[in-house]
Amino acid sequence: MPETKRGPYRWRTWLRMHLPLFLIDIGIADKGEDCEAAGGYHEWYSIDNKLSGCYHCKIKHPGKMWGK
Ligand SMILES: [Zn+2]
């Protein structure tokens, strides 16, 4: 999938994985607002087995969205 189709927040996810923690603490690699609103799509993980969160933005979704 081309980089542009994956949403604009992936580079921030990459930053969060590679930057020293102090840079993340000051918010330089904060999550985006909404992948879908920006033309991308979400990638879900389980927050507490009832709520799904997106790796790349601040959106949370009730139910098990991960693993689909
Ligand atoms: Zn998202």
N, CA, C, O and the ligand as a Tripos MOL2 file, in Angstrom:
@<TRIPOS>MOLECULE
protein
  273   271    69     0     0
PROTEIN
NO_CHARGES

@<TRIPOS>ATOM
      1 N           0.8500   -1.2060    0.0000 N.3       1 MET1
      2 CA          0.0000    0.0000    0.0000 C.3       1 MET1
      3 C           0.8820    1.2520    0.0000 C.2       1 MET1
      4 O           1.8280    1.3470    0.7820 O.2       1 MET1
      5 N           0.5710    2.2130   -0.8800 N.am      2 PRO2
      6 CA          1.4280    3.4210   -0.9360 C.3       2 PRO2
      7 C           1.3940    4.1790    0.3870 C.2       2 PRO2
      8 O           0.3900    4.1680    1.0980 O.2       2 PRO2
      9 N           2.4680    4.8140    0.6940 N.am      3 GLU3
     10 CA          2.6030    5.5370    1.9620 C.3       3 GLU3
     11 C           1.4770    6.5540    2.1490 C.2       3 GLU3
     12 O           0.9920    6.7400    3.2650 O.2       3 GLU3
     13 N           1.0620    7.2040    1.0800 N.am      4 THR4
     14 CA          0.0610    8.2680    1.1960 C.3       4 THR4
     15 C          -1.3190    7.7300    1.5430 C.2       4 THR4
     16 O          -2.1530    8.4780    2.0520 O.2       4 THR4
     17 N          -1.5830    6.4570    1.2830 N.am      5 LYS5
     18 CA         -2.8960    5.8800    1.5510 C.3       5 LYS5
     19 C          -3.0350    5.4050    2.9890 C.2       5 LYS5
     20 O          -4.1350    5.0580    3.4200 O.2       5 LYS5
     21 N          -1.9640    5.3850    3.7190 N.am      6 ARG6
     22 CA         -1.9920    4.7720    5.0310 C.3       6 ARG6
     23 C          -2.3110    5.7700    6.1260 C.2       6 ARG6
     24 O          -2.4050    5.3940    7.2940 O.2       6 ARG6
     25 N          -2.4770    7.0130    5.7780 N.am      7 GLY7
     26 CA         -2.7750    8.0260    6.7780 C.3       7 GLY7
     27 C          -1.5260    8.7890    7.1520 C.2       7 GLY7
     28 O          -0.4120    8.2860    7.0110 O.2       7 GLY7
     29 N          -1.7150    9.9890    7.6250 N.am      8 PRO8
     30 CA         -0.5880   10.9080    7.8300 C.3       8 PRO8
     31 C           0.1310   10.7490    9.1660 C.2       8 PRO8
     32 O           1.1100   11.4490    9.4250 O.2       8 PRO8
     33 N          -0.3390    9.8420   10.0120 N.am      9 TYR9
     34 CA          0.2030    9.7990   11.3740 C.3       9 TYR9
     35 C           1.2240    8.6910   11.5550 C.2       9 TYR9
     36 O           1.7910    8.5420   12.6370 O.2       9 TYR9
     37 N           1.4670    7.9030   10.4950 N.am     10 ARG10
     38 CA          2.4010    6.7770   10.6300 C.3      10 ARG10
     39 C           3.7890    7.2350   11.0110 C.2      10 ARG10
     40 O           4.4780    6.5650   11.7800 O.2      10 ARG10
     41 N           4.2050    8.3700   10.4820 N.am     11 TRP11
     42 CA          5.5600    8.8280   10.8080 C.3      11 TRP11
     43 C           5.6650    9.1380   12.2880 C.2      11 TRP11
     44 O           6.7320    8.9900   12.8830 O.2      11 TRP11
     45 N           4.5520    9.5710   12.8900 N.am     12 ARG12
     46 CA          4.6070    9.8470   14.3260 C.3      12 ARG12
     47 C           4.6710    8.5420   15.1100 C.2      12 ARG12
     48 O           5.3330    8.4610   16.1440 O.2      12 ARG12
     49 N           3.9720    7.5130   14.6070 N.am     13 THR13
     50 CA          4.0710    6.2120   15.2470 C.3      13 THR13
     51 C           5.5150    5.7150   15.1750 C.2      13 THR13
     52 O           6.0530    5.1690   16.1380 O.2      13 THR13
     53 N           6.1170    5.9170   14.0210 N.am     14 TRP14
     54 CA          7.5220    5.5270   13.8600 C.3      14 TRP14
     55 C           8.4000    6.2970   14.8460 C.2      14 TRP14
     56 O           9.2910    5.7290   15.4780 O.2      14 TRP14
     57 N           8.1370    7.5870   14.9640 N.am     15 LEU15
     58 CA          8.9190    8.4080   15.9030 C.3      15 LEU15
     59 C           8.7890    7.8820   17.3200 C.2      15 LEU15
     60 O           9.7730    7.8030   18.0560 O.2      15 LEU15
     61 N           7.5400    7.5130   17.7080 N.am     16 ARG16
     62 CA          7.3410    7.0360   19.0720 C.3      16 ARG16
     63 C           8.1280    5.7600   19.3310 C.2      16 ARG16
     64 O           8.5280    5.4850   20.4620 O.2      16 ARG16
     65 N           8.3480    4.9830   18.2730 N.am     17 MET17
     66 CA          9.0890    3.7310   18.4380 C.3      17 MET17
     67 C          10.6050    3.9610   18.4500 C.2      17 MET17
     68 O          11.3490    3.1330   18.9750 O.2      17 MET17
     69 N          11.0630    5.0650   17.8820 N.am     18 HIS18
     70 CA         12.4950    5.2340   17.6820 C.3      18 HIS18
     71 C          13.1290    6.3880   18.4450 C.2      18 HIS18
     72 O          14.3460    6.4190   18.6320 O.2      18 HIS18
     73 N          12.3180    7.3290   18.8810 N.am     19 LEU19
     74 CA         12.8930    8.4900   19.5600 C.3      19 LEU19
     75 C          13.1740    8.1970   21.0250 C.2      19 LEU19
     76 O          12.5240    7.3510   21.6390 O.2      19 LEU19
     77 N          14.1370    8.8970   21.5680 N.am     20 PRO20
     78 CA         14.3390    8.8150   23.0180 C.3      20 PRO20
     79 C          13.0790    9.2700   23.7510 C.2      20 PRO20
     80 O          12.3360   10.1250   23.2680 O.2      20 PRO20
     81 N          12.8570    8.6930   24.9070 N.am     21 LEU21
     82 CA         11.6110    8.9480   25.6270 C.3      21 LEU21
     83 C          11.4040   10.4260   25.9590 C.2      21 LEU21
     84 O          10.2650   10.8930   25.9840 O.2      21 LEU21
     85 N          12.4750   11.1640   26.2130 N.am     22 PHE22
     86 CA         12.2760   12.5560   26.6190 C.3      22 PHE22
     87 C          11.6210   13.3720   25.5070 C.2      22 PHE22
     88 O          10.8720   14.3060   25.7910 O.2      22 PHE22
     89 N          11.8870   13.0380   24.2630 N.am     23 LEU23
     90 CA         11.2520   13.7550   23.1570 C.3      23 LEU23
     91 C           9.7690   13.4220   23.0690 C.2      23 LEU23
     92 O           8.9490   14.2770   22.7320 O.2      23 LEU23
     93 N           9.4350   12.1840   23.3730 N.am     24 ILE24
     94 CA          8.0340   11.7830   23.3700 C.3      24 ILE24
     95 C           7.2990   12.4760   24.5190 C.2      24 ILE24
     96 O           6.1460   12.8810   24.3720 O.2      24 ILE24
     97 N           7.9690   12.6070   25.6520 N.am     25 ASP25
     98 CA          7.3480   13.2500   26.8090 C.3      25 ASP25
     99 C           6.9780   14.6990   26.5460 C.2      25 ASP25
    100 O           5.9960   15.1890   27.1040 O.2      25 ASP25
    101 N           7.7260   15.3890   25.7230 N.am     26 ILE26
    102 CA          7.3720   16.7770   25.4470 C.3      26 ILE26
    103 C           6.3480   16.8810   24.3110 C.2      26 ILE26
    104 O           5.9700   17.9840   23.9160 O.2      26 ILE26
    105 N           5.9090   15.7540   23.7960 N.am     27 GLY27
    106 CA          4.7650   15.7540   22.8720 C.3      27 GLY27
    107 C           5.1240   15.8490   21.4130 C.2      27 GLY27
    108 O           4.2440   16.0830   20.5850 O.2      27 GLY27
    109 N           6.3930   15.6760   21.0620 N.am     28 ILE28
    110 CA          6.8020   15.8620   19.6670 C.3      28 ILE28
    111 C           6.2350   14.7690   18.7670 C.2      28 ILE28
    112 O           6.0570   14.9740   17.5670 O.2      28 ILE28
    113 N           5.9550   13.6120   19.3510 N.am     29 ALA29
    114 CA          5.4150   12.5080   18.5630 C.3      29 ALA29
    115 C           4.0320   12.1200   19.0630 C.2      29 ALA29
    116 O           3.6890   10.9400   19.1280 O.2      29 ALA29
    117 N           3.2540   13.1200   19.4110 N.am     30 ASP30
    118 CA          1.9080   12.8550   19.9080 C.3      30 ASP30
    119 C           1.0420   12.2270   18.8180 C.2      30 ASP30
    120 O           1.3090   12.3860   17.6270 O.2      30 ASP30
    121 N           0.0050   11.5140   19.2430 N.am     31 LYS31
    122 CA         -0.8870   10.8850   18.2740 C.3      31 LYS31
    123 C          -1.6780   11.9390   17.4950 C.2      31 LYS31
    124 O          -1.8880   13.0560   17.9680 O.2      31 LYS31
    125 N          -2.1150   11.5550   16.2820 N.am     32 GLY32
    126 CA         -2.9500   12.4240   15.4790 C.3      32 GLY32
    127 C          -4.3840   12.4450   15.9820 C.2      32 GLY32
    128 O          -4.7370   11.7380   16.9250 O.2      32 GLY32
    129 N          -5.2010   13.2610   15.3410 N.am     33 GLU33
    130 CA         -6.5900   13.4200   15.7860 C.3      33 GLU33
    131 C          -7.4660   12.2690   15.3120 C.2      33 GLU33
    132 O          -8.1790   11.6660   16.1140 O.2      33 GLU33
    133 N          -7.4210   11.9560   14.0170 N.am     34 ASP34
    134 CA         -8.3280   10.9440   13.4630 C.3      34 ASP34
    135 C          -7.8150   10.5090   12.0910 C.2      34 ASP34
    136 O          -7.8340   11.2880   11.1380 O.2      34 ASP34
    137 N          -7.3600    9.2700   11.9990 N.am     35 CYS35
    138 CA         -6.8240    8.7650   10.7260 C.3      35 CYS35
    139 C          -7.8380    8.8900    9.5960 C.2      35 CYS35
    140 O          -7.4990    9.3390    8.5010 O.2      35 CYS35
    141 N          -9.0830    8.4930    9.8610 N.am     36 GLU36
    142 CA        -10.0870    8.4550    8.7930 C.3      36 GLU36
    143 C         -10.4480    9.8530    8.3310 C.2      36 GLU36
    144 O         -10.6550   10.0800    7.1390 O.2      36 GLU36
    145 N         -10.5240   10.7850    9.2580 N.am     37 ALA37
    146 CA        -10.8040   12.1790    8.8810 C.3      37 ALA37
    147 C          -9.6880   12.7270    8.0080 C.2      37 ALA37
    148 O          -9.9080   13.6380    7.2110 O.2      37 ALA37
    149 N          -8.4870   12.1720    8.1570 N.am     38 ALA38
    150 CA         -7.3400   12.6270    7.3810 C.3      38 ALA38
    151 C          -7.1290   11.7620    6.1410 C.2      38 ALA38
    152 O          -6.1190   11.9130    5.4530 O.2      38 ALA38
    153 N          -8.0690   10.8540    5.8420 N.am     39 GLY39
    154 CA         -8.0060   10.0670    4.6210 C.3      39 GLY39
    155 C          -7.3050    8.7340    4.7600 C.2      39 GLY39
    156 O          -7.0510    8.0660    3.7570 O.2      39 GLY39
    157 N          -6.9860    8.3300    5.9800 N.am     40 GLY40
    158 CA         -6.3200    7.0500    6.1920 C.3      40 GLY40
    159 C          -7.2660    6.0560    6.8490 C.2      40 GLY40
    160 O          -8.4850    6.1770    6.7350 O.2      40 GLY40
    161 N          -6.6990    5.0810    7.5310 N.am     41 TYR41
    162 CA         -7.5190    4.1130    8.2540 C.3      41 TYR41
    163 C          -6.8490    3.7970    9.5830 C.2      41 TYR41
    164 O          -5.6500    4.0170    9.7580 O.2      41 TYR41
    165 N          -7.6270    3.2860   10.5030 N.am     42 HIS42
    166 CA         -7.1090    2.9980   11.8360 C.3      42 HIS42
    167 C          -6.4830    1.6080   11.8950 C.2      42 HIS42
    168 O          -6.8380    0.7110   11.1310 O.2      42 HIS42
    169 N          -5.5550    1.4590   12.8120 N.am     43 GLU43
    170 CA         -5.0380    0.1310   13.1590 C.3      43 GLU43
    171 C          -5.2330   -0.0330   14.6590 C.2      43 GLU43
    172 O          -4.6780    0.7170   15.4620 O.2      43 GLU43
    173 N          -6.0290   -1.0260   15.0170 N.am     44 TRP44
    174 CA         -6.5260   -1.1280   16.3870 C.3      44 TRP44
    175 C          -5.6690   -2.0290   17.2680 C.2      44 TRP44
    176 O          -5.0290   -2.9720   16.8030 O.2      44 TRP44
    177 N          -5.6800   -1.7080   18.5330 N.am     45 TYR45
    178 CA         -5.1340   -2.6020   19.5530 C.3      45 TYR45
    179 C          -6.1270   -2.6460   20.7050 C.2      45 TYR45
    180 O          -6.9870   -1.7750   20.8340 O.2      45 TYR45
    181 N          -6.0000   -3.6490   21.5200 N.am     46 SER46
    182 CA         -6.9040   -3.8160   22.6510 C.3      46 SER46
    183 C          -6.4600   -2.9560   23.8200 C.2      46 SER46
    184 O          -5.3200   -3.0580   24.2740 O.2      46 SER46
    185 N          -7.3570   -2.1080   24.3090 N.am     47 ILE47
    186 CA         -7.0370   -1.3050   25.4960 C.3      47 ILE47
    187 C          -7.3090   -2.1230   26.7590 C.2      47 ILE47
    188 O          -6.4400   -2.2530   27.6210 O.2      47 ILE47
    189 N          -8.5010   -2.6640   26.8610 N.am     48 ASP48
    190 CA         -8.8470   -3.4330   28.0670 C.3      48 ASP48
    191 C          -9.7360   -4.6310   27.7120 C.2      48 ASP48
    192 O         -10.5110   -5.1070   28.5410 O.2      48 ASP48
    193 N          -9.6130   -5.1070   26.4780 N.am     49 ASN49
    194 CA        -10.3830   -6.2380   25.9660 C.3      49 ASN49
    195 C         -11.8440   -5.8710   25.6850 C.2      49 ASN49
    196 O         -12.5950   -6.7160   25.1970 O.2      49 ASN49
    197 N         -12.2600   -4.6590   25.9740 N.am     50 LYS50
    198 CA        -13.6150   -4.2110   25.6320 C.3      50 LYS50
    199 C         -13.5740   -2.9690   24.7520 C.2      50 LYS50
    200 O         -14.5110   -2.6730   24.0100 O.2      50 LYS50
    201 N         -12.4550   -2.2500   24.8570 N.am     51 LEU51
    202 CA        -12.3220   -0.9870   24.1460 C.3      51 LEU51
    203 C         -11.1110   -1.0810   23.2270 C.2      51 LEU51
    204 O         -10.0560   -1.5860   23.6130 O.2      51 LEU51
    205 N         -11.2830   -0.5800   21.9960 N.am     52 SER52
    206 CA        -10.1860   -0.5890   21.0350 C.3      52 SER52
    207 C          -9.6070    0.8080   20.8910 C.2      52 SER52
    208 O         -10.3400    1.7970   20.8870 O.2      52 SER52
    209 N          -8.3040    0.8810   20.7730 N.am     53 GLY53
    210 CA         -7.6440    2.1520   20.5190 C.3      53 GLY53
    211 C          -6.8400    2.0550   19.2360 C.2      53 GLY53
    212 O          -6.3930    0.9740   18.8520 O.2      53 GLY53
    213 N          -6.6600    3.1810   18.5780 N.am     54 CYS54
    214 CA         -5.8520    3.2150   17.3580 C.3      54 CYS54
    215 C          -4.4050    3.5510   17.7110 C.2      54 CYS54
    216 O          -4.1490    4.4250   18.5390 O.2      54 CYS54
    217 N          -3.4500    2.8450   17.0720 N.am     55 TYR55
    218 CA         -2.0280    3.1070   17.3040 C.3      55 TYR55
    219 C          -1.6370    4.5250   16.8890 C.2      55 TYR55
    220 O          -0.7090    5.1080   17.4500 O.2      55 TYR55
    221 N          -2.3440    5.0700   15.9110 N.am     56 HIS56
    222 CA         -1.8460    6.2560   15.2300 C.3      56 HIS56
    223 C          -2.5730    7.5370   15.5960 C.2      56 HIS56
    224 O          -2.0480    8.6290   15.3770 O.2      56 HIS56
    225 N          -3.7840    7.4220   16.1560 N.am     57 CYS57
    226 CA         -4.5340    8.6260   16.4960 C.3      57 CYS57
    227 C          -5.2170    8.4460   17.8420 C.2      57 CYS57
    228 O          -5.0410    7.4260   18.5080 O.2      57 CYS57
    229 N          -5.9990    9.4490   18.2380 N.am     58 LYS58
    230 CA         -6.6020    9.4670   19.5710 C.3      58 LYS58
    231 C          -7.9570    8.7700   19.6150 C.2      58 LYS58
    232 O          -8.5760    8.6840   20.6760 O.2      58 LYS58
    233 N          -8.4220    8.2690   18.4670 N.am     59 ILE59
    234 CA         -9.7420    7.6690   18.4020 C.3      59 ILE59
    235 C          -9.7880    6.3610   19.1960 C.2      59 ILE59
    236 O          -8.8820    5.5310   19.1130 O.2      59 ILE59
    237 N         -10.8670    6.2000   19.9680 N.am     60 LYS60
    238 CA        -11.1380    4.9320   20.6410 C.3      60 LYS60
    239 C         -12.4910    4.4380   20.1730 C.2      60 LYS60
    240 O         -13.3710    5.2310   19.8360 O.2      60 LYS60
    241 N         -12.6540    3.1220   20.1530 N.am     61 HIS61
    242 CA        -13.8830    2.5390   19.6220 C.3      61 HIS61
    243 C         -14.3280    1.4310   20.5640 C.2      61 HIS61
    244 O         -13.5230    0.5850   20.9540 O.2      61 HIS61
    245 N         -15.6260    1.4310   20.9380 N.am     62 PRO62
    246 CA        -16.1140    0.3390   21.7820 C.3      62 PRO62
    247 C         -16.1220   -0.9760   21.0200 C.2      62 PRO62
    248 O         -16.3700   -0.9910   19.8140 O.2      62 PRO62
    249 N         -15.8560   -2.0760   21.7060 N.am     63 GLY63
    250 CA        -15.8580   -3.3810   21.0710 C.3      63 GLY63
    251 C         -14.4790   -3.7830   20.5940 C.2      63 GLY63
    252 O         -13.5220   -3.0140   20.6920 O.2      63 GLY63
    253 N         -14.3890   -5.0100   20.0700 N.am     64 LYS64
    254 CA        -13.1160   -5.5830   19.6520 C.3      64 LYS64
    255 C         -12.8820   -5.3140   18.1770 C.2      64 LYS64
    256 O         -13.3300   -6.0690   17.3140 O.2      64 LYS64
    257 N         -12.1690   -4.2210   17.8980 N.am     65 MET65
    258 CA        -11.8750   -3.8690   16.5070 C.3      65 MET65
    259 C         -10.5630   -4.5030   16.0600 C.2      65 MET65
    260 O         -10.3090   -4.6190   14.8610 O.2      65 MET65
    261 N          -9.7410   -4.9070   16.9950 N.am     66 TRP66
    262 CA         -8.4490   -5.4950   16.6320 C.3      66 TRP66
    263 C          -8.6400   -6.9200   16.1400 C.2      66 TRP66
    264 O          -9.6160   -7.5870   16.4840 O.2      66 TRP66
    265 N          -7.6940   -7.3730   15.3330 N.am     67 GLY67
    266 CA         -7.7160   -8.7570   14.8540 C.3      67 GLY67
    267 C          -8.7090   -8.9960   13.7360 C.2      67 GLY67
    268 O          -8.9090  -10.1420   13.3330 O.2      67 GLY67
    269 N          -9.3490   -7.9310   13.2120 N.am     68 LYS68
    270 CA        -10.2890   -8.1280   12.1080 C.3      68 LYS68
    271 C          -9.5680   -7.9890   10.7760 C.2      68 LYS68
    272 O         -10.1890   -8.1220    9.7210 O.2      68 LYS68
    273 ZN         -6.4640    6.0410   13.8450 Zn       69 ZN69
@<TRIPOS>BOND
     1     1     2 1
     2     2     3 1
     3     3     4 2
     4     3     5 am
     5     5     6 1
     6     6     7 1
     7     7     8 2
     8     7     9 am
     9     9    10 1
    10    10    11 1
    11    11    12 2
    12    11    13 am
    13    13    14 1
    14    14    15 1
    15    15    16 2
    16    15    17 am
    17    17    18 1
    18    18    19 1
    19    19    20 2
    20    19    21 am
    21    21    22 1
    22    22    23 1
    23    23    24 2
    24    23    25 am
    25    25    26 1
    26    26    27 1
    27    27    28 2
    28    27    29 am
    29    29    30 1
    30    30    31 1
    31    31    32 2
    32    31    33 am
    33    33    34 1
    34    34    35 1
    35    35    36 2
    36    35    37 am
    37    37    38 1
    38    38    39 1
    39    39    40 2
    40    39    41 am
    41    41    42 1
    42    42    43 1
    43    43    44 2
    44    43    45 am
    45    45    46 1
    46    46    47 1
    47    47    48 2
    48    47    49 am
    49    49    50 1
    50    50    51 1
    51    51    52 2
    52    51    53 am
    53    53    54 1
    54    54    55 1
    55    55    56 2
    56    55    57 am
    57    57    58 1
    58    58    59 1
    59    59    60 2
    60    59    61 am
    61    61    62 1
    62    62    63 1
    63    63    64 2
    64    63    65 am
    65    65    66 1
    66    66    67 1
    67    67    68 2
    68    67    69 am
    69    69    70 1
    70    70    71 1
    71    71    72 2
    72    71    73 am
    73    73    74 1
    74    74    75 1
    75    75    76 2
    76    75    77 am
    77    77    78 1
    78    78    79 1
    79    79    80 2
    80    79    81 am
    81    81    82 1
    82    82    83 1
    83    83    84 2
    84    83    85 am
    85    85    86 1
    86    86    87 1
    87    87    88 2
    88    87    89 am
    89    89    90 1
    90    90    91 1
    91    91    92 2
    92    91    93 am
    93    93    94 1
    94    94    95 1
    95    95    96 2
    96    95    97 am
    97    97    98 1
    98    98    99 1
    99    99   100 2
   100    99   101 am
   101   101   102 1
   102   102   103 1
   103   103   104 2
   104   103   105 am
   105   105   106 1
   106   106   107 1
   107   107   108 2
   108   107   109 am
   109   109   110 1
   110   110   111 1
   111   111   112 2
   112   111   113 am
   113   113   114 1
   114   114   115 1
   115   115   116 2
   116   115   117 am
   117   117   118 1
   118   118   119 1
   119   119   120 2
   120   119   121 am
   121   121   122 1
   122   122   123 1
   123   123   124 2
   124   123   125 am
   125   125   126 1
   126   126   127 1
   127   127   128 2
   128   127   129 am
   129   129   130 1
   130   130   131 1
   131   131   132 2
   132   131   133 am
   133   133   134 1
   134   134   135 1
   135   135   136 2
   136   135   137 am
   137   137   138 1
   138   138   139 1
   139   139   140 2
   140   139   141 am
   141   141   142 1
   142   142   143 1
   143   143   144 2
   144   143   145 am
   145   145   146 1
   146   146   147 1
   147   147   148 2
   148   147   149 am
   149   149   150 1
   150   150   151 1
   151   151   152 2
   152   151   153 am
   153   153   154 1
   154   154   155 1
   155   155   156 2
   156   155   157 am
   157   157   158 1
   158   158   159 1
   159   159   160 2
   160   159   161 am
   161   161   162 1
   162   162   163 1
   163   163   164 2
   164   163   165 am
   165   165   166 1
   166   166   167 1
   167   167   168 2
   168   167   169 am
   169   169   170 1
   170   170   171 1
   171   171   172 2
   172   171   173 am
   173   173   174 1
   174   174   175 1
   175   175   176 2
   176   175   177 am
   177   177   178 1
   178   178   179 1
   179   179   180 2
   180   179   181 am
   181   181   182 1
   182   182   183 1
   183   183   184 2
   184   183   185 am
   185   185   186 1
   186   186   187 1
   187   187   188 2
   188   187   189 am
   189   189   190 1
   190   190   191 1
   191   191   192 2
   192   191   193 am
   193   193   194 1
   194   194   195 1
   195   195   196 2
   196   195   197 am
   197   197   198 1
   198   198   199 1
   199   199   200 2
   200   199   201 am
   201   201   202 1
   202   202   203 1
   203   203   204 2
   204   203   205 am
   205   205   206 1
   206   206   207 1
   207   207   208 2
   208   207   209 am
   209   209   210 1
   210   210   211 1
   211   211   212 2
   212   211   213 am
   213   213   214 1
   214   214   215 1
   215   215   216 2
   216   215   217 am
   217   217   218 1
   218   218   219 1
   219   219   220 2
   220   219   221 am
   221   221   222 1
   222   222   223 1
   223   223   224 2
   224   223   225 am
   225   225   226 1
   226   226   227 1
   227   227   228 2
   228   227   229 am
   229   229   230 1
   230   230   231 1
   231   231   232 2
   232   231   233 am
   233   233   234 1
   234   234   235 1
   235   235   236 2
   236   235   237 am
   237   237   238 1
   238   238   239 1
   239   239   240 2
   240   239   241 am
   241   241   242 1
   242   242   243 1
   243   243   244 2
   244   243   245 am
   245   245   246 1
   246   246   247 1
   247   247   248 2
   248   247   249 am
   249   249   250 1
   250   250   251 1
   251   251   252 2
   252   251   253 am
   253   253   254 1
   254   254   255 1
   255   255   256 2
   256   255   257 am
   257   257   258 1
   258   258   259 1
   259   259   260 2
   260   259   261 am
   261   261   262 1
   262   262   263 1
   263   263   264 2
   264   263   265 am
   265   265   266 1
   266   266   267 1
   267   267   268 2
   268   267   269 am
   269   269   270 1
   270   270   271 1
   271   271   272 2
@<TRIPOS>SUBSTRUCTURE
     1 MET1         2 RESIDUE 1 A MET
     2 PRO2         6 RESIDUE 1 A PRO
     3 GLU3        10 RESIDUE 1 A GLU
     4 THR4        14 RESIDUE 1 A THR
     5 LYS5        18 RESIDUE 1 A LYS
     6 ARG6        22 RESIDUE 1 A ARG
     7 GLY7        26 RESIDUE 1 A GLY
     8 PRO8        30 RESIDUE 1 A PRO
     9 TYR9        34 RESIDUE 1 A TYR
    10 ARG10       38 RESIDUE 1 A ARG
    11 TRP11       42 RESIDUE 1 A TRP
    12 ARG12       46 RESIDUE 1 A ARG
    13 THR13       50 RESIDUE 1 A THR
    14 TRP14       54 RESIDUE 1 A TRP
    15 LEU15       58 RESIDUE 1 A LEU
    16 ARG16       62 RESIDUE 1 A ARG
    17 MET17       66 RESIDUE 1 A MET
    18 HIS18       70 RESIDUE 1 A HIS
    19 LEU19       74 RESIDUE 1 A LEU
    20 PRO20       78 RESIDUE 1 A PRO
    21 LEU21       82 RESIDUE 1 A LEU
    22 PHE22       86 RESIDUE 1 A PHE
    23 LEU23       90 RESIDUE 1 A LEU
    24 ILE24       94 RESIDUE 1 A ILE
    25 ASP25       98 RESIDUE 1 A ASP
    26 ILE26      102 RESIDUE 1 A ILE
    27 GLY27      106 RESIDUE 1 A GLY
    28 ILE28      110 RESIDUE 1 A ILE
    29 ALA29      114 RESIDUE 1 A ALA
    30 ASP30      118 RESIDUE 1 A ASP
    31 LYS31      122 RESIDUE 1 A LYS
    32 GLY32      126 RESIDUE 1 A GLY
    33 GLU33      130 RESIDUE 1 A GLU
    34 ASP34      134 RESIDUE 1 A ASP
    35 CYS35      138 RESIDUE 1 A CYS
    36 GLU36      142 RESIDUE 1 A GLU
    37 ALA37      146 RESIDUE 1 A ALA
    38 ALA38      150 RESIDUE 1 A ALA
    39 GLY39      154 RESIDUE 1 A GLY
    40 GLY40      158 RESIDUE 1 A GLY
    41 TYR41      162 RESIDUE 1 A TYR
    42 HIS42      166 RESIDUE 1 A HIS
    43 GLU43      170 RESIDUE 1 A GLU
    44 TRP44      174 RESIDUE 1 A TRP
    45 TYR45      178 RESIDUE 1 A TYR
    46 SER46      182 RESIDUE 1 A SER
    47 ILE47      186 RESIDUE 1 A ILE
    48 ASP48      190 RESIDUE 1 A ASP
    49 ASN49      194 RESIDUE 1 A ASN
    50 LYS50      198 RESIDUE 1 A LYS
    51 LEU51      202 RESIDUE 1 A LEU
    52 SER52      206 RESIDUE 1 A SER
    53 GLY53      210 RESIDUE 1 A GLY
    54 CYS54      214 RESIDUE 1 A CYS
    55 TYR55      218 RESIDUE 1 A TYR
    56 HIS56      222 RESIDUE 1 A HIS
    57 CYS57      226 RESIDUE 1 A CYS
    58 LYS58      230 RESIDUE 1 A LYS
    59 ILE59      234 RESIDUE 1 A ILE
    60 LYS60      238 RESIDUE 1 A LYS
    61 HIS61      242 RESIDUE 1 A HIS
    62 PRO62      246 RESIDUE 1 A PRO
    63 GLY63      250 RESIDUE 1 A GLY
    64 LYS64      254 RESIDUE 1 A LYS
    65 MET65      258 RESIDUE 1 A MET
    66 TRP66      262 RESIDUE 1 A TRP
    67 GLY67      266 RESIDUE 1 A GLY
    68 LYS68      270 RESIDUE 1 A LYS
    69 ZN69       273 GROUP 0 **** ****
